Amino acid sequence: MVESQEIAVHPRPSQHYESVLPQHKIKAYKRHRMKVKKLPMILALHLKRFKYMDQLHRYTKLSYRVVFPLELRLFNTSGDATNPDRMYDLVAVVVHCGSGPNRGHYIAIVKSHDFWLLFDDDIVEKIDAQAIEEFYGLTSDISKNSESGYILFYQSRD
């Protein structure tokens, strides 16, 4: 990876800094920028689904909805990248089922030829591609118990 001005990861509340001294009224925000020079054949994306909550003294699950595409094109490549317009297809998703990192269960959804399979321990069942939407996360945080995509695997078309 090469440092760049192309991609900005917008600061979240956990990424801002304030002075602990009352006489200093300075706020600073941290931004990350990067470019990819060489794209992988298999791209693994890890979604942040757990966050440490200071007031609770433990990790909690982030159940917010993340819509991940079945097809993905990366535009964050450097000028000298090999095959900068590489297309990727979603081929697998690791899903966390439950309300927290210390409780719950993991399942996997895997594309096999032209259909999707759901692996839950020793149970394997065929599912429709539309069923993947059930694993985007919650549209509201009313219930923290959710089945949320956690790790996404994309395979290059070339």
C-alpha positions in Angstrom: 0.0 0.0 0.0 1.1 3.5 -0.7 0.1 6.7 1.1 -2.3 8.8 -0.9 -4.9 11.5 -1.0 -7.4 9.3 -2.9 -9.3 7.6 -0.2 -10.4 9.1 3.1 -11.8 7.2 5.9 -14.0 9.7 7.6 -13.4 10.1 11.3 -15.8 8.4 13.7 -16.4 9.7 17.3 -13.8 7.1 18.5 -11.2 8.7 16.2 -11.4 12.3 17.5 -9.1 13.7 20.2 -9.7 16.4 22.7 -7.3 17.9 25.2 -7.7 16.7 28.7 -6.6 20.1 30.1 -9.5 22.5 30.5 -7.5 25.5 29.3 -6.9 23.9 25.9 -10.0 23.9 23.7 -8.5 22.0 20.8 -10.2 19.2 18.9 -8.3 17.1 16.3 -9.5 14.5 13.9 -7.5 11.6 12.6 -7.9 10.6 8.9 -6.4 7.7 7.1 -5.5 7.7 3.4 -4.1 5.0 1.3 -3.8 3.6 -2.2 -3.4 0.0 -3.3 -0.5 -0.7 -5.6 -1.1 -4.4 -6.2 -4.6 -5.8 -6.0 -4.9 -9.4 -4.6 -6.7 -12.3 -6.3 -8.7 -12.8 -3.1 -9.7 -9.7 -1.2 -10.7 -10.2 2.4 -12.6 -7.3 4.1 -13.1 -7.3 7.8 -16.0 -5.3 9.1 -15.7 -3.7 12.5 -18.5 -5.3 14.4 -17.3 -5.0 18.0 -16.3 -1.9 19.9 -14.9 -1.5 23.4 -17.3 0.6 25.5 -15.4 2.3 28.4 -18.5 2.9 30.4 -19.5 -0.8 30.2 -15.9 -2.1 30.5 -16.5 -4.6 27.8 -16.9 -5.0 24.0 -20.3 -4.7 22.5 -21.6 -5.6 19.1 -22.0 -3.0 16.4 -25.2 -4.3 14.6 -25.6 -1.4 12.2 -26.6 -2.2 8.6 -23.7 -2.6 6.1 -24.9 -3.3 2.6 -22.1 -5.2 0.8 -22.2 -5.6 -2.9 -22.1 -8.9 -4.8 -19.8 -7.2 -7.3 -17.0 -4.8 -6.3 -14.7 -2.6 -8.3 -11.8 -0.9 -6.5 -11.0 2.7 -7.5 -8.4 3.3 -4.8 -5.4 2.1 -6.7 -2.2 4.0 -7.4 -1.4 5.4 -10.9 1.1 2.6 -11.5 -1.2 -0.2 -10.3 -1.4 -3.4 -12.3 -5.0 -3.8 -13.6 -6.5 -0.8 -11.7 -10.0 -1.6 -12.9 -10.1 -5.1 -11.5 -13.6 -6.5 -10.8 -14.3 -8.7 -7.8 -17.2 -11.1 -7.0 -18.4 -11.9 -3.5 -17.6 -15.5 -2.9 -18.0 -16.0 0.8 -19.2 -14.3 4.0 -18.4 -15.1 7.6 -21.4 -14.2 9.7 -21.6 -13.5 13.4 -24.9 -14.5 15.0 -25.5 -13.2 18.5 -25.3 -10.1 20.7 -21.6 -9.9 21.6 -18.1 -11.2 21.0 -18.2 -13.6 23.9 -21.6 -15.0 23.0 -22.9 -16.1 19.7 -22.1 -18.3 16.8 -20.4 -18.1 13.4 -21.8 -19.4 10.2 -20.4 -19.2 6.6 -22.1 -18.4 3.3 -20.1 -19.6 0.3 -20.8 -19.3 -3.4 -20.3 -22.6 -5.3 -20.6 -22.3 -9.0 -23.9 -20.4 -9.6 -25.5 -20.9 -6.2 -25.0 -20.0 -2.5 -24.5 -22.5 0.4 -25.0 -21.7 4.0 -22.8 -23.7 6.4 -24.0 -23.9 10.0 -21.8 -26.5 11.8 -22.8 -29.8 10.2 -25.8 -28.4 8.4 -25.4 -27.2 4.8 -28.3 -25.7 2.9 -28.7 -24.0 -0.5 -29.9 -20.3 -0.3 -31.0 -17.7 -2.8 -28.6 -14.8 -3.5 -31.3 -12.4 -2.2 -31.1 -14.2 1.2 -27.6 -12.6 1.7 -29.4 -9.3 2.5 -30.5 -10.9 5.8 -26.9 -10.7 6.9 -26.3 -6.9 6.3 -27.1 -6.1 9.9 -30.0 -4.2 11.6 -31.7 -1.2 10.2 -32.3 0.0 13.8 -30.3 -0.9 17.0 -33.5 -1.9 18.9 -32.2 -5.5 19.3 -28.5 -6.1 19.6 -28.9 -9.8 18.7 -28.3 -10.0 15.0 -26.8 -12.0 12.2 -24.2 -9.7 10.7 -21.7 -10.1 7.9 -18.3 -10.0 9.6 -15.6 -11.0 7.1 -16.2 -10.7 3.3 -14.3 -12.6 0.7 -14.1 -11.3 -2.9 -12.5 -13.1 -5.8 -10.9 -11.3 -8.8 -12.5 -12.1 -12.2 -9.1 -12.2 -13.8 
